[in-house]
Amino acid sequence: MNSTFTCKEDDDTTYRKTVHLHPSNCLDQKPEWVIYNEFVLISRNFIRTVTDIKGEW
């Protein structure tokens, strides 16, 4: 699964990067929130070693 997370302008006019889950991930559905260990730029921005979490944590 390859999911895209969109870029958003925050209230203080900073931006967040758009990233994709690396194709080697083992998540079976698109998570709402994640913690990741690696940010990799190959053909586009990927995150690897990803764990999905609950936003209210």
BELMO-V510636 format. One line per field, one symbol per residue. ss: DSSP state (2 for helix, 1 for strand, 0 for the rest). phi: phi as a letter, one per 40 degrees, with the letter a starting at -180 (. if undefined). burial: b if it has 24 or more other C-alpha atoms within 12 Angstrom, else e. Layout:
# BELMO-V510636
ss=???
phi=???
burial=???
This chain:
# BELMO-V510636
ss=000110001000001000111000000000001111111110001111111110000
phi=.bbbbccbccdcgcbbccbbccdccbccacccbbbbbbbbbbcacbbbfbbcbcccc
burial=eeeeeeeeeeeeeeeeeebbbbeeeeeeeeeeebeeeeeeeeeeebbbebeeeeeee
